[in-house]
């Protein structure tokens, strides 16, 4: 069975433009839901940034779980979006694999074109925000991990040998010179 063939069978009761309008509305509705979930993801990422800066690890773990749930919701919606594209591609005479949202917008008439273009613009802006915040969060986490690593190195250094200090207050090399005042 070809993509869209089931829709052609349904055209006995509905005209092709009615079926296409119905499918386009389903696609637009799914895209609107994607927008809502991406807006929620922006909020979660902003919260993650604040928690990393504040060093609130317990709350950060809760935030990370929320981020994972939001990303899973986006994956489900993407699958729905792809499922809506297949019958639309068949109705329009395109191959489903080659039909992107941009190509669909270029090929479809009004009022669907302006509605889908609006969704595409909002999705594009949200994607840019998500990428920017995620990049900042990655940078903050990288710096935090480096600080933690530096502190661990310092603790290892201090605990691996008996530290002695020079008269200047600096740690002396491993060959102890002077008197041991306190053993850690």
C-alpha positions in Angstrom: 0.0 0.0 0.0 1.4 3.4 -1.0 1.7 6.3 1.5 -1.6 8.1 1.5 -3.5 5.2 -0.1 -5.7 4.8 2.9 -6.5 8.5 2.6 -7.6 8.0 -1.0 -9.9 5.3 0.2 -11.4 7.7 2.7 -12.0 10.2 -0.1 -15.0 8.3 -1.1 -16.7 9.9 1.9 -14.5 13.1 2.1 -13.1 15.3 -0.7 -9.3 15.5 -1.0 -9.1 19.1 0.2 -11.1 18.2 3.3 -8.8 15.4 4.1 -5.7 17.6 3.5 -7.2 20.4 5.7 -7.8 17.8 8.4 -4.3 16.5 8.2 -2.8 20.0 8.2 -4.7 20.9 11.3 -3.5 17.8 13.0 0.1 18.7 12.0 -0.3 22.3 13.2 -1.8 21.1 16.5 1.2 18.8 17.1 3.6 21.6 16.2 1.8 23.9 18.7 2.3 21.2 21.4 6.0 20.9 20.4 6.3 24.7 21.0 4.7 24.4 24.4 7.1 21.6 25.4 10.1 23.5 24.1 9.0 26.5 26.1 8.9 24.3 29.1 12.4 23.0 28.2 13.7 26.6 28.1 12.4 27.1 31.6 14.0 23.9 32.9 17.3 24.8 31.3 17.2 28.3 32.9 16.4 26.7 36.3 19.3 24.2 35.7 21.6 27.2 35.1 20.5 28.9 38.3 21.0 25.7 40.4 24.4 25.0 38.9 25.5 28.6 39.8 24.0 28.3 43.3 25.5 24.8 43.8 22.2 23.3 44.9 22.9 19.7 44.0 19.8 18.1 45.4 17.5 20.5 43.5 19.7 20.1 40.4 19.1 16.4 40.4 15.3 17.0 40.5 15.7 19.5 37.7 17.7 17.0 35.6 15.0 14.4 36.0 12.4 17.0 34.8 14.7 17.8 31.8 14.8 14.2 30.9 11.0 13.9 31.1 10.7 17.0 28.9 13.1 15.6 26.3 11.2 12.3 26.3 7.9 14.3 25.6 9.7 16.0 22.7 10.8 12.7 21.3 7.2 11.4 21.4 5.9 14.6 19.7 8.5 14.3 17.0 7.3 10.8 16.3 3.7 12.2 16.0 4.9 15.0 13.8 6.6 12.4 11.4 3.4 10.3 11.5 1.4 13.4 10.3 3.8 14.2 7.5 3.5 10.8 5.8 -0.2 11.0 4.8 0.2 14.7 3.9 3.2 13.8 1.6 1.0 11.2 -0.1 -1.9 13.6 -0.6 0.5 16.2 -2.1 2.4 13.7 -4.2 5.7 13.9 -2.3 7.8 11.2 -0.7 7.5 11.4 3.0 11.3 11.1 3.6 11.9 14.2 1.4 9.2 16.4 2.9 10.5 18.8 5.5 8.5 21.5 7.2 10.1 24.2 5.0 9.3 22.3 1.8 5.8 21.7 3.0 5.4 25.4 3.8 6.6 26.4 0.3 4.2 23.9 -1.3 1.0 24.5 0.6 -1.5 27.3 0.1 -3.1 29.6 2.6 -4.3 29.5 5.3 -2.0 26.6 6.2 1.1 28.3 4.8 1.0 31.2 7.2 0.0 29.0 10.2 2.8 26.6 9.6 5.3 29.4 8.9 4.4 30.9 12.3 5.0 27.6 14.0 8.3 27.2 12.2 9.5 30.7 13.2 8.6 30.1 16.8 10.3 26.7 16.8 13.4 28.2 15.3 13.6 30.9 17.9 13.1 28.3 20.7 15.7 26.1 19.2 18.2 29.0 19.2 17.4 29.8 22.9 17.7 26.1 23.9 21.1 25.8 22.2 22.4 29.0 23.8 21.2 28.2 27.3 22.5 24.6 26.9 25.9 25.8 25.8 26.1 28.2 28.8 25.1 25.4 31.1 27.7 23.1 29.6 30.3 25.8 30.2 29.2 26.3 33.8 29.2 22.5 34.5 32.6 22.1 32.8 34.1 24.9 35.0 32.5 23.5 38.1 33.9 20.0 37.4 37.3 21.5 36.8 37.2 23.3 40.2 36.2 20.0 41.8 39.0 18.2 40.1 41.5 20.8 41.2 40.3 20.5 44.8 40.6 16.7 44.6 44.1 17.1 43.3 45.0 19.4 46.1 43.6 17.1 48.7 45.5 14.1 47.2 48.6 16.2 47.2 48.1 17.3 50.8 47.3 13.8 52.0 49.9 11.8 50.0 52.9 13.2 51.8 53.6 15.0 55.0 53.6 18.6 54.0 56.3 20.9 55.3 56.5 24.6 54.8 59.3 26.9 54.0 59.9 30.1 56.0 58.1 31.9 53.2 54.9 29.9 53.9 55.1 27.9 50.7 54.9 24.1 50.6 58.4 22.6 50.3 59.2 20.0 47.7 59.0 16.3 48.8 62.4 16.4 50.5 61.5 17.7 54.0 63.7 20.4 55.4 62.9 21.8 58.7 60.8 20.7 61.6 57.4 19.0 61.4 54.9 21.0 63.4 51.6 19.1 62.6 50.9 15.9 60.9 47.5 15.9 59.2 
